[in-house]
Amino acid sequence: MKTKEDLEHQIAMLTNALESGKAHVVDYENDLAAAKKKLEDINKPELTPLQFDKIQEAVEEGVSNFSFEDQDNYDKEFGMEYDGRVYLESIDLTCSHELVEKIVEEVYKLFTEAECPTEEQE
């Protein structure tokens, strides 16, 4: 029959083993996430930093050519105040730079960046 000290020692040993196991699980999860990312990226075409810049410029050009003033480019929703007044609710795009960043972030997800010894290659 085990004594109280034996059981306390066993509990301490199991607690230490459990904590050690948790640390290994975190390491394995990080390794797994890195491997999944590499697998996801393995078939993506590679682009140089200059090519990434060209994509950003293209997106910026497309956004700058978009007519934000054209009312037909928006879905409109109307609301009504308690006093019977009708008003137009709309989305206000005050900074096209934020729109460009969001689009570029999505485009970057499609590619991996190639290592390039010089920026002159296209």
Secondary structure, 3 states (H helix, E strand, C coil): CCCHHHHHHHHHHHHHHHHHHHHHHHHHHHHHHHHHHHHHHHCCCEECHHHHHHHHHHHHHHHHCCCCCCHHHCCCEEEECCCCCEEEECCCCCCHHHHHHHHHHHHHCCCEECCCCCCCCC
